[in-house]
């Protein structure tokens, strides 16, 4: 039996990924602050695999990352895979940058991810096996004044992915990251709506079309396209692959 913990599993990419992993025979735990969304994901997981675990938690709370890892191990006695997918992205004009937004963004996008990785790594090294995938963003490499906290947080994810990959590789644990393109998720929609407002773009449809044209492939990513790459990294990628940053952005993130 293989087990996985997917954070941010209540909606969007996290939900899709959890279901795809279950279809591949993985026993899946999902963690999220959104209890209602978790219930919907659980309903879909139950159709695929009777074994699952839903953890309703605020991963920014003291001790919550360790508690989530402990819950998985208490139920199944092992943890083979971790996907750090939970994230927050807020828009605010550069000159209105607030400590509140920065603190909230870094707490979930960076600190929770770090603590989850450390806790999972401690479990995985006992078995000398494990795979961890972090979700980063093309924004980590862009100058986005009105989205600066999110961009900076994902740059930190890139840095920590490299550091943790080096730290955990000697223990047989592979750490990599995936950089998705624009996906039709709740977070993407709300972020772009707010961005259009801040940038004084009243015609949202035109604004979205302009952003989509920036993608070399000329379209937005389907959630399943990104999920498939994460599944590949977790289950099928070569055991010599570590510290990689896999771009699934239609060419937007091309370096």
C-alpha positions as CSV (number, residue, x, y, z in Angstrom):
1,X,0.0,0.0,0.0
2,X,1.2,3.5,-0.9
3,X,-0.1,6.5,1.1
4,X,-0.2,10.2,0.2
5,X,-1.1,13.5,1.9
6,X,-2.4,16.2,-0.4
7,X,-2.8,19.6,1.2
8,X,-5.4,22.0,-0.3
9,X,-7.5,19.0,-1.1
10,X,-10.9,20.6,-0.8
11,X,-11.1,22.1,-4.3
12,X,-9.4,22.6,-7.6
13,X,-6.0,21.0,-8.3
14,X,-5.8,19.3,-4.9
15,X,-9.2,17.6,-5.3
16,X,-8.4,16.4,-8.9
17,X,-5.0,15.2,-7.8
18,X,-6.3,13.2,-4.8
19,X,-8.9,11.4,-7.1
20,X,-6.2,10.6,-9.7
21,X,-3.9,9.2,-7.1
22,X,-6.8,7.1,-5.7
23,X,-7.5,5.7,-9.1
24,X,-3.8,4.6,-9.2
25,X,-4.4,2.6,-6.0
26,X,-2.9,5.2,-3.6
27,X,-4.5,5.6,-0.2
28,X,-5.0,9.3,0.1
29,X,-5.3,11.8,2.9
30,X,-6.5,15.3,2.2
31,X,-6.0,18.4,4.4
32,X,-7.7,21.8,4.1
33,X,-9.3,24.5,6.2
34,X,-12.4,24.2,4.0
35,X,-14.5,21.5,5.7
36,X,-17.4,21.7,3.2
37,X,-15.0,21.3,0.3
38,X,-13.3,18.4,2.0
39,X,-16.6,16.6,2.3
40,X,-17.2,16.9,-1.4
41,X,-13.8,15.6,-2.2
42,X,-14.4,12.7,0.2
43,X,-17.6,11.8,-1.6
44,X,-15.7,11.5,-4.8
45,X,-12.8,9.6,-3.3
46,X,-15.3,7.1,-1.8
47,X,-16.4,6.1,-5.3
48,X,-12.8,5.2,-6.2
49,X,-11.2,3.9,-3.0
50,X,-12.8,3.1,0.4
51,X,-9.6,4.1,2.2
52,X,-9.2,7.8,2.7
53,X,-8.7,10.4,5.4
54,X,-9.9,14.0,5.6
55,X,-8.1,16.4,7.9
56,X,-9.9,19.7,8.6
57,X,-7.1,22.0,9.7
58,X,-5.6,25.4,9.4
59,X,-2.0,24.6,8.5
60,X,-0.9,28.0,9.7
61,X,-1.9,27.1,13.3
62,X,1.0,26.2,15.7
63,X,1.7,22.5,15.5
64,X,-0.8,21.9,12.7
65,X,1.6,20.6,10.1
66,X,3.1,18.0,12.5
67,X,-0.4,17.0,13.6
68,X,-1.5,16.4,10.0
69,X,1.5,14.1,9.4
70,X,0.8,12.4,12.7
71,X,-2.8,11.8,11.8
72,X,-1.8,10.0,8.6
73,X,0.8,7.9,10.4
74,X,-1.7,7.0,13.1
75,X,-4.2,5.7,10.6
76,X,-1.9,3.9,8.2
77,X,1.4,3.6,9.9
78,X,3.3,5.2,7.0
79,X,3.5,8.2,4.7
80,X,5.0,7.7,1.2
81,X,4.1,10.9,-0.6
82,X,3.4,14.5,0.3
83,X,2.0,17.2,-2.0
84,X,2.3,20.7,-0.7
85,X,-0.5,22.2,-2.7
86,X,-2.3,24.5,-0.2
87,X,-1.7,28.1,-1.0
88,X,-3.0,31.6,-0.7
89,X,-2.7,34.5,-3.1
90,X,-3.9,38.0,-2.4
91,X,-3.8,41.1,-4.5
92,X,-3.1,44.6,-3.2
93,X,-1.6,47.7,-4.8
94,X,2.1,47.9,-4.2
95,X,1.9,51.1,-2.2
96,X,-0.8,49.6,-0.1
97,X,1.3,46.5,0.9
98,X,0.2,45.3,4.3
99,X,1.9,43.3,6.9
100,X,-1.3,41.3,7.3
101,X,-1.4,40.1,3.7
102,X,2.3,39.3,3.7
103,X,2.1,37.4,7.0
104,X,-0.9,35.3,5.8
105,X,0.7,34.5,2.5
106,X,4.0,33.5,3.9
107,X,2.4,31.5,6.7
108,X,0.6,29.1,4.4
109,X,2.7,29.2,1.2
110,X,6.1,29.0,3.0
111,X,6.1,28.2,6.7
112,X,3.4,25.5,6.6
113,X,5.1,23.9,3.6
114,X,8.4,23.9,5.3
115,X,7.1,22.4,8.5
116,X,5.1,19.7,6.6
117,X,8.2,18.8,4.6
118,X,10.3,18.5,7.7
119,X,7.7,16.4,9.5
120,X,7.1,14.2,6.5
121,X,10.9,13.8,5.9
122,X,11.4,12.5,9.4
123,X,8.8,9.8,8.8
124,X,10.1,8.9,5.3
125,X,13.7,8.6,6.3
126,X,12.9,5.8,8.6
127,X,11.8,3.8,5.5
128,X,14.5,5.4,3.3
129,X,11.9,6.1,0.8
130,X,9.5,8.9,-0.1
131,X,8.5,11.5,-2.7
132,X,7.5,15.2,-2.1
133,X,6.2,17.6,-4.6
134,X,5.8,21.3,-4.0
135,X,3.6,23.6,-6.0
136,X,5.4,26.7,-7.2
137,X,4.4,29.3,-9.8
138,X,5.7,31.2,-12.9
139,X,5.1,34.2,-10.6
140,X,8.2,33.2,-8.7
141,X,10.3,34.5,-11.6
142,X,8.2,37.5,-12.6
143,X,8.0,41.1,-11.4
144,X,4.4,41.5,-10.2
145,X,4.1,44.6,-8.1
146,X,0.5,44.1,-7.2
147,X,1.0,40.4,-6.4
148,X,4.4,40.7,-4.7
149,X,3.6,38.7,-1.6
150,X,2.5,35.7,-3.6
151,X,5.4,36.0,-6.0
152,X,7.9,36.2,-3.2
153,X,6.4,33.3,-1.4
154,X,6.8,31.1,-4.5
155,X,10.4,32.2,-4.9
156,X,10.9,31.0,-1.4
157,X,9.3,27.7,-2.3
158,X,11.8,27.3,-5.2
159,X,14.6,27.9,-2.8
160,X,13.3,25.6,-0.1
161,X,12.7,22.9,-2.7
162,X,16.3,22.9,-3.7
163,X,17.5,22.9,0.0
164,X,15.2,20.1,1.1
165,X,16.0,18.0,-2.0
166,X,19.7,18.1,-1.0
167,X,18.9,17.5,2.7
168,X,16.6,14.5,2.0
169,X,18.3,12.9,-1.0
170,X,20.7,10.9,1.2
171,X,17.7,9.4,2.9
172,X,16.1,8.1,-0.3
173,X,13.6,10.9,-0.4
174,X,13.0,12.7,-3.7
175,X,11.8,16.4,-3.6
176,X,10.7,18.2,-6.8
177,X,8.4,21.0,-7.7
178,X,5.8,21.7,-10.4
179,X,5.1,25.2,-11.8
180,X,1.5,25.2,-13.2
181,X,0.2,27.7,-15.7
182,X,-3.1,29.6,-15.5
183,X,-5.7,27.1,-14.5
184,X,-9.5,27.5,-14.1
185,X,-9.5,27.2,-10.4
186,X,-11.4,29.2,-7.7
187,X,-8.1,30.8,-6.6
188,X,-7.2,31.8,-10.2
189,X,-10.6,33.3,-10.9
190,X,-10.8,35.3,-7.7
191,X,-7.2,36.5,-8.0
192,X,-7.6,37.7,-11.6
193,X,-10.9,39.4,-10.8
194,X,-9.2,41.3,-8.0
195,X,-6.2,42.1,-10.2
196,X,-8.4,43.6,-12.9
197,X,-10.0,45.8,-10.2
198,X,-6.7,47.0,-8.9
199,X,-5.3,47.6,-12.4
200,X,-8.5,49.5,-13.3
201,X,-9.6,47.1,-16.0
202,X,-13.4,47.1,-15.9
203,X,-13.9,44.7,-18.8
204,X,-12.8,41.4,-17.1
205,X,-13.3,39.3,-20.2
206,X,-10.9,41.4,-22.3
207,X,-8.4,41.4,-19.4
208,X,-8.5,37.6,-19.1
209,X,-8.1,37.2,-22.9
210,X,-5.1,39.4,-22.8
211,X,-3.5,37.4,-20.1
212,X,-4.2,34.2,-21.9
213,X,-2.5,35.5,-25.0
214,X,0.7,35.8,-23.0
215,X,0.8,31.9,-22.9
216,X,2.8,30.7,-25.9
217,X,0.4,27.7,-26.4
218,X,-2.4,30.3,-26.5
219,X,-4.7,28.6,-23.9
220,X,-5.0,28.0,-20.2
221,X,-4.1,24.8,-18.5
222,X,-6.6,22.1,-17.8
223,X,-6.4,21.1,-14.1
224,X,-5.9,17.5,-15.2
225,X,-2.9,18.3,-17.3
226,X,-1.1,19.6,-14.2
227,X,-2.3,16.8,-11.9
228,X,-1.0,14.2,-14.4
229,X,2.5,15.6,-14.1
230,X,2.3,15.6,-10.3
231,X,1.1,12.0,-10.4
232,X,4.0,11.1,-12.7
233,X,6.5,12.7,-10.3
234,X,5.0,10.8,-7.4
235,X,4.6,7.4,-9.0
236,X,6.5,7.0,-12.3
237,X,9.4,9.5,-12.5
238,X,12.9,8.0,-12.4
239,X,14.4,7.5,-8.9
240,X,17.3,9.7,-10.0
241,X,15.2,12.8,-10.3
242,X,15.5,15.3,-7.5
243,X,15.5,19.1,-7.1
244,X,13.8,19.5,-10.4
245,X,11.4,22.3,-11.2
246,X,8.9,21.0,-13.8
247,X,7.1,23.7,-15.8
248,X,3.5,22.9,-16.9
249,X,2.7,26.4,-18.0
250,X,2.2,26.2,-21.7
251,X,5.5,27.9,-22.2
252,X,4.8,30.9,-19.9
253,X,7.4,29.7,-17.4
254,X,10.1,28.8,-19.9
255,X,13.5,29.2,-18.2
